[in-house]
Amino acid sequence: MRYVTPAWRLWAEKHRSQLGQVVFFMDDDLFDLRAHAGLPLRYRWKLYRQAWQHQAWFKKMGAQLWVSTPWLAEKYAGWQPTVLQPQSPYSGLGSGLSVQKTLFYHGSASHKSEFEWLYPVFEQVLSQEPTLSVELIGNSKVRNRFAALPRVHVLHPMKWPAYQALLARPGRTIGLAPLLDNGFNAARAPTKFFDITQAGAVGIYADHPVYRPLVRHEHNGLLLPMKQQVWVDAILRLSKDDSTREMIRENAKKISHA
């Protein structure tokens, strides 16, 4: 543990006889208040409250001290600390996790309903396919809404030149363009087709009057009804089918660059 809370202390004291070993791991200089000078006051208070003030308690509990650097080991040599050598957190990951495919939805404040509609879609897809990550554009409400899901990255809204540069960077696999049937959406243009194609991705689009004139199903995109399980199945299938993605992508580029 790095930080100690009252609940942790009570639990450890209650079950100390059943614990073979108690270890405090320190990867910053948490026990010297002078080293905290210049840090934000709120962060300094956290270090004091959840680490510094528990030094006597650690010794009472017979805790071992593990540290992240020889510098810390020398400074706190009286505790006879163990230095943990740094290791890559990425070693040992399967090949499926080493190369991620990016599934993205670049919505705006006017797409609140679509964000909500996509939540269970992402939830299922991410739980079933570890090679997929999700990229969203949204505000703090979007970030908080999707915080519980793994491998979701939320980018801040940006100005048009920055967004153009973002789309020009490679690495995106599948772009999503859901569209719920309401009065506001009826007036939209199919601009997401061009955004998704510019990003080098294959698009999955709502089977909606906005996209029907432009998207031919399984030719230059997928045109799907707004049924969440249908989208989940299509995303999973498309993510595994490299040849189909390449064919659809090339057909979409011919229209986008015409």
C-alpha beads as a LAMMPS data file, in Angstrom:
LAMMPS data file: protein, C-alpha beads

258 atoms
257 bonds

1 atom types
1 bond types

-500.0 500.0 xlo xhi
-500.0 500.0 ylo yhi
-500.0 500.0 zlo zhi

Masses

1 110.0

Atoms # bond

1 1 1 0.000 0.000 0.000
2 1 1 1.091 3.575 -0.644
3 1 1 -1.576 5.414 1.374
4 1 1 -3.252 4.475 4.628
5 1 1 -6.866 5.230 5.484
6 1 1 -8.601 4.812 8.857
7 1 1 -10.485 1.816 7.458
8 1 1 -7.225 0.139 6.424
9 1 1 -5.701 0.731 9.857
10 1 1 -8.676 -0.756 11.667
11 1 1 -8.760 -3.760 9.364
12 1 1 -5.014 -4.410 9.654
13 1 1 -5.048 -4.106 13.463
14 1 1 -8.039 -6.423 13.736
15 1 1 -6.503 -9.097 11.509
16 1 1 -2.794 -8.614 12.337
17 1 1 -2.456 -12.132 13.737
18 1 1 -3.680 -13.544 10.436
19 1 1 -1.315 -11.466 8.310
20 1 1 2.041 -12.994 7.567
21 1 1 3.572 -9.750 6.397
22 1 1 2.745 -6.049 6.324
23 1 1 4.581 -3.923 3.749
24 1 1 4.582 -0.219 3.040
25 1 1 5.778 0.595 -0.480
26 1 1 7.173 4.086 -0.954
27 1 1 7.809 5.366 -4.491
28 1 1 8.170 9.039 -3.458
29 1 1 9.761 10.671 -0.418
30 1 1 6.616 10.546 1.703
31 1 1 8.267 10.732 5.130
32 1 1 10.068 14.089 4.854
33 1 1 7.829 17.152 4.997
34 1 1 10.675 19.321 3.718
35 1 1 10.640 17.383 0.455
36 1 1 7.001 18.378 -0.045
37 1 1 7.712 22.105 -0.209
38 1 1 6.353 23.606 -3.401
39 1 1 3.740 20.928 -3.958
40 1 1 0.054 21.955 -4.030
41 1 1 -1.275 22.421 -0.515
42 1 1 -4.074 19.902 -0.997
43 1 1 -1.583 17.251 -2.163
44 1 1 0.750 17.997 0.759
45 1 1 -2.158 17.525 3.153
46 1 1 -2.919 14.155 1.536
47 1 1 0.696 13.013 1.940
48 1 1 0.685 14.065 5.587
49 1 1 -2.689 12.522 6.398
50 1 1 -2.335 9.229 4.531
51 1 1 1.393 8.539 4.811
52 1 1 3.635 10.747 6.977
53 1 1 1.596 10.616 10.191
54 1 1 1.499 6.788 10.167
55 1 1 5.239 6.166 10.542
56 1 1 4.992 5.125 14.201
57 1 1 2.027 2.893 13.382
58 1 1 4.002 1.137 10.628
59 1 1 6.763 0.323 13.091
60 1 1 4.240 -0.839 15.695
61 1 1 2.765 -3.194 13.098
62 1 1 6.217 -4.533 12.230
63 1 1 5.833 -3.350 8.662
64 1 1 8.630 -3.817 6.168
65 1 1 9.583 -0.868 4.009
66 1 1 9.929 -1.329 0.257
67 1 1 11.219 1.598 -1.788
68 1 1 11.509 2.344 -5.483
69 1 1 15.040 3.788 -5.649
70 1 1 18.465 3.356 -4.020
71 1 1 18.252 7.045 -3.056
72 1 1 15.241 6.333 -0.838
73 1 1 16.901 3.194 0.532
74 1 1 19.953 5.209 1.602
75 1 1 17.879 7.997 3.158
76 1 1 15.783 5.563 5.211
77 1 1 18.505 2.997 5.832
78 1 1 17.414 2.701 9.478
79 1 1 14.340 0.776 8.310
80 1 1 16.515 -1.646 6.326
81 1 1 14.326 -1.161 3.260
82 1 1 14.160 -3.408 0.236
83 1 1 14.680 -1.775 -3.145
84 1 1 12.261 -2.972 -5.809
85 1 1 13.958 -2.856 -9.184
86 1 1 11.801 -1.168 -11.843
87 1 1 10.175 -3.503 -14.340
88 1 1 8.092 -2.808 -17.404
89 1 1 4.358 -3.099 -16.674
90 1 1 3.907 -4.160 -20.309
91 1 1 6.015 -7.309 -20.242
92 1 1 4.117 -10.565 -20.229
93 1 1 1.032 -9.146 -21.909
94 1 1 -0.383 -11.367 -24.611
95 1 1 0.039 -10.403 -28.231
96 1 1 -3.665 -9.576 -28.388
97 1 1 -3.186 -6.777 -25.881
98 1 1 0.023 -5.444 -27.403
99 1 1 -1.744 -4.091 -30.511
100 1 1 -4.934 -2.191 -29.793
101 1 1 -7.577 -1.277 -32.329
102 1 1 -9.293 2.058 -31.760
103 1 1 -13.071 2.330 -31.828
104 1 1 -14.084 5.979 -31.781
105 1 1 -17.035 8.297 -31.467
106 1 1 -16.417 12.016 -31.825
107 1 1 -19.601 13.523 -30.474
108 1 1 -20.431 17.005 -29.258
109 1 1 -22.671 18.536 -26.611
110 1 1 -25.645 18.003 -28.920
111 1 1 -25.084 14.242 -28.901
112 1 1 -25.850 13.594 -25.224
113 1 1 -28.508 11.006 -26.079
114 1 1 -26.135 9.188 -28.429
115 1 1 -23.464 9.022 -25.728
116 1 1 -25.990 7.412 -23.380
117 1 1 -27.122 5.033 -26.102
118 1 1 -23.528 3.940 -26.735
119 1 1 -22.656 3.216 -23.089
120 1 1 -23.988 -0.376 -23.027
121 1 1 -22.546 -0.944 -26.502
122 1 1 -19.054 -0.027 -25.282
123 1 1 -19.591 -1.968 -22.070
124 1 1 -20.246 -5.184 -23.983
125 1 1 -17.600 -4.671 -26.641
126 1 1 -14.813 -3.879 -24.175
127 1 1 -15.666 -6.865 -21.992
128 1 1 -15.657 -9.258 -24.948
129 1 1 -12.750 -7.974 -27.041
130 1 1 -9.536 -7.015 -25.210
131 1 1 -7.899 -5.707 -28.399
132 1 1 -10.365 -2.809 -28.644
133 1 1 -9.990 0.606 -27.018
134 1 1 -12.472 3.473 -27.213
135 1 1 -11.721 7.101 -28.064
136 1 1 -14.318 9.774 -27.346
137 1 1 -14.422 13.530 -27.592
138 1 1 -16.391 15.091 -24.777
139 1 1 -16.482 17.306 -21.708
140 1 1 -16.067 16.402 -18.048
141 1 1 -19.579 14.947 -17.910
142 1 1 -18.665 12.509 -20.679
143 1 1 -15.396 11.664 -18.932
144 1 1 -17.180 10.943 -15.659
145 1 1 -19.909 8.930 -17.376
146 1 1 -17.448 6.542 -19.010
147 1 1 -14.840 6.455 -16.230
148 1 1 -15.944 3.018 -15.033
149 1 1 -15.242 1.360 -18.378
150 1 1 -11.740 0.056 -19.161
151 1 1 -9.647 1.329 -22.070
152 1 1 -11.751 4.441 -22.703
153 1 1 -9.898 7.660 -23.540
154 1 1 -11.791 10.950 -23.555
155 1 1 -10.285 13.877 -25.444
156 1 1 -11.269 17.479 -24.775
157 1 1 -13.302 19.250 -27.452
158 1 1 -11.021 21.151 -29.807
159 1 1 -11.046 23.755 -32.550
160 1 1 -11.386 22.746 -36.181
161 1 1 -7.663 22.925 -37.183
162 1 1 -6.706 20.763 -34.192
163 1 1 -9.443 18.274 -35.059
164 1 1 -8.236 18.085 -38.659
165 1 1 -4.733 17.283 -37.398
166 1 1 -6.164 14.646 -35.052
167 1 1 -7.920 12.851 -37.904
168 1 1 -4.749 12.958 -39.985
169 1 1 -2.865 10.884 -37.417
170 1 1 -3.114 7.142 -38.166
171 1 1 -4.329 4.472 -35.790
172 1 1 -8.128 4.464 -35.802
173 1 1 -9.991 1.328 -36.847
174 1 1 -13.769 1.767 -36.577
175 1 1 -15.714 5.013 -36.364
176 1 1 -19.253 5.160 -35.050
177 1 1 -22.056 7.456 -36.167
178 1 1 -25.210 6.607 -34.219
179 1 1 -28.175 8.905 -34.706
180 1 1 -31.366 8.745 -32.700
181 1 1 -34.595 9.652 -34.449
182 1 1 -35.539 13.127 -33.223
183 1 1 -36.294 16.516 -34.689
184 1 1 -32.840 17.987 -34.165
185 1 1 -31.072 15.071 -35.824
186 1 1 -33.330 15.256 -38.874
187 1 1 -31.481 18.374 -40.044
188 1 1 -27.965 16.957 -39.766
189 1 1 -25.645 16.386 -42.692
190 1 1 -23.598 13.160 -43.119
191 1 1 -20.316 14.864 -42.242
192 1 1 -19.210 12.021 -39.953
193 1 1 -18.818 9.851 -43.056
194 1 1 -16.030 12.157 -44.226
195 1 1 -14.484 12.455 -40.745
196 1 1 -14.368 8.679 -40.283
197 1 1 -12.954 8.118 -43.764
198 1 1 -10.315 10.837 -43.267
199 1 1 -9.280 9.052 -40.068
200 1 1 -8.529 5.920 -42.111
201 1 1 -11.288 3.985 -40.390
202 1 1 -14.389 2.067 -41.381
203 1 1 -17.698 3.615 -40.374
204 1 1 -20.766 2.111 -38.752
205 1 1 -23.703 4.438 -39.370
206 1 1 -27.283 4.647 -38.199
207 1 1 -29.796 3.480 -40.792
208 1 1 -31.228 6.991 -40.891
209 1 1 -32.294 9.317 -43.729
210 1 1 -29.153 11.371 -43.060
211 1 1 -26.825 8.517 -44.084
212 1 1 -28.906 6.445 -46.498
213 1 1 -28.134 8.536 -49.605
214 1 1 -24.369 8.207 -49.042
215 1 1 -23.698 4.871 -47.341
216 1 1 -24.180 1.536 -49.091
217 1 1 -24.300 -1.247 -46.520
218 1 1 -21.218 -3.508 -46.577
219 1 1 -19.800 -1.479 -49.488
220 1 1 -18.519 1.825 -48.102
221 1 1 -19.753 1.430 -44.530
222 1 1 -22.209 -0.452 -42.365
223 1 1 -25.751 0.904 -42.218
224 1 1 -27.442 -0.487 -39.118
225 1 1 -30.720 -0.047 -37.248
226 1 1 -30.409 1.645 -33.866
227 1 1 -30.460 -1.608 -31.907
228 1 1 -27.597 -1.860 -29.456
229 1 1 -26.993 -5.605 -29.750
230 1 1 -26.830 -5.286 -33.543
231 1 1 -24.079 -2.685 -33.152
232 1 1 -22.205 -4.814 -30.622
233 1 1 -22.221 -7.815 -32.962
234 1 1 -21.157 -5.705 -35.945
235 1 1 -18.284 -4.058 -34.074
236 1 1 -16.945 -7.390 -32.843
237 1 1 -17.225 -8.975 -36.281
238 1 1 -15.668 -6.042 -38.110
239 1 1 -12.795 -5.717 -35.659
240 1 1 -11.671 -9.256 -36.512
241 1 1 -12.143 -9.042 -40.287
242 1 1 -9.163 -7.174 -41.724
243 1 1 -9.995 -7.875 -45.367
244 1 1 -13.573 -6.584 -45.105
245 1 1 -12.403 -3.441 -43.344
246 1 1 -9.849 -2.790 -46.072
247 1 1 -12.424 -3.245 -48.826
248 1 1 -14.957 -0.939 -47.169
249 1 1 -12.281 1.640 -46.400
250 1 1 -11.106 1.784 -50.013
251 1 1 -14.664 2.172 -51.311
252 1 1 -15.326 4.972 -48.819
253 1 1 -12.151 6.786 -49.875
254 1 1 -13.297 6.824 -53.506
255 1 1 -16.444 8.731 -52.528
256 1 1 -14.740 10.967 -49.966
257 1 1 -12.012 12.051 -52.388
258 1 1 -14.225 12.375 -55.448

Bonds

1 1 1 2
2 1 2 3
3 1 3 4
4 1 4 5
5 1 5 6
6 1 6 7
7 1 7 8
8 1 8 9
9 1 9 10
10 1 10 11
11 1 11 12
12 1 12 13
13 1 13 14
14 1 14 15
15 1 15 16
16 1 16 17
17 1 17 18
18 1 18 19
19 1 19 20
20 1 20 21
21 1 21 22
22 1 22 23
23 1 23 24
24 1 24 25
25 1 25 26
26 1 26 27
27 1 27 28
28 1 28 29
29 1 29 30
30 1 30 31
31 1 31 32
32 1 32 33
33 1 33 34
34 1 34 35
35 1 35 36
36 1 36 37
37 1 37 38
38 1 38 39
39 1 39 40
40 1 40 41
41 1 41 42
42 1 42 43
43 1 43 44
44 1 44 45
45 1 45 46
46 1 46 47
47 1 47 48
48 1 48 49
49 1 49 50
50 1 50 51
51 1 51 52
52 1 52 53
53 1 53 54
54 1 54 55
55 1 55 56
56 1 56 57
57 1 57 58
58 1 58 59
59 1 59 60
60 1 60 61
61 1 61 62
62 1 62 63
63 1 63 64
64 1 64 65
65 1 65 66
66 1 66 67
67 1 67 68
68 1 68 69
69 1 69 70
70 1 70 71
71 1 71 72
72 1 72 73
73 1 73 74
74 1 74 75
75 1 75 76
76 1 76 77
77 1 77 78
78 1 78 79
79 1 79 80
80 1 80 81
81 1 81 82
82 1 82 83
83 1 83 84
84 1 84 85
85 1 85 86
86 1 86 87
87 1 87 88
88 1 88 89
89 1 89 90
90 1 90 91
91 1 91 92
92 1 92 93
93 1 93 94
94 1 94 95
95 1 95 96
96 1 96 97
97 1 97 98
98 1 98 99
99 1 99 100
100 1 100 101
101 1 101 102
102 1 102 103
103 1 103 104
104 1 104 105
105 1 105 106
106 1 106 107
107 1 107 108
108 1 108 109
109 1 109 110
110 1 110 111
111 1 111 112
112 1 112 113
113 1 113 114
114 1 114 115
115 1 115 116
116 1 116 117
117 1 117 118
118 1 118 119
119 1 119 120
120 1 120 121
121 1 121 122
122 1 122 123
123 1 123 124
124 1 124 125
125 1 125 126
126 1 126 127
127 1 127 128
128 1 128 129
129 1 129 130
130 1 130 131
131 1 131 132
132 1 132 133
133 1 133 134
134 1 134 135
135 1 135 136
136 1 136 137
137 1 137 138
138 1 138 139
139 1 139 140
140 1 140 141
141 1 141 142
142 1 142 143
143 1 143 144
144 1 144 145
145 1 145 146
146 1 146 147
147 1 147 148
148 1 148 149
149 1 149 150
150 1 150 151
151 1 151 152
152 1 152 153
153 1 153 154
154 1 154 155
155 1 155 156
156 1 156 157
157 1 157 158
158 1 158 159
159 1 159 160
160 1 160 161
161 1 161 162
162 1 162 163
163 1 163 164
164 1 164 165
165 1 165 166
166 1 166 167
167 1 167 168
168 1 168 169
169 1 169 170
170 1 170 171
171 1 171 172
172 1 172 173
173 1 173 174
174 1 174 175
175 1 175 176
176 1 176 177
177 1 177 178
178 1 178 179
179 1 179 180
180 1 180 181
181 1 181 182
182 1 182 183
183 1 183 184
184 1 184 185
185 1 185 186
186 1 186 187
187 1 187 188
188 1 188 189
189 1 189 190
190 1 190 191
191 1 191 192
192 1 192 193
193 1 193 194
194 1 194 195
195 1 195 196
196 1 196 197
197 1 197 198
198 1 198 199
199 1 199 200
200 1 200 201
201 1 201 202
202 1 202 203
203 1 203 204
204 1 204 205
205 1 205 206
206 1 206 207
207 1 207 208
208 1 208 209
209 1 209 210
210 1 210 211
211 1 211 212
212 1 212 213
213 1 213 214
214 1 214 215
215 1 215 216
216 1 216 217
217 1 217 218
218 1 218 219
219 1 219 220
220 1 220 221
221 1 221 222
222 1 222 223
223 1 223 224
224 1 224 225
225 1 225 226
226 1 226 227
227 1 227 228
228 1 228 229
229 1 229 230
230 1 230 231
231 1 231 232
232 1 232 233
233 1 233 234
234 1 234 235
235 1 235 236
236 1 236 237
237 1 237 238
238 1 238 239
239 1 239 240
240 1 240 241
241 1 241 242
242 1 242 243
243 1 243 244
244 1 244 245
245 1 245 246
246 1 246 247
247 1 247 248
248 1 248 249
249 1 249 250
250 1 250 251
251 1 251 252
252 1 252 253
253 1 253 254
254 1 254 255
255 1 255 256
256 1 256 257
257 1 257 258
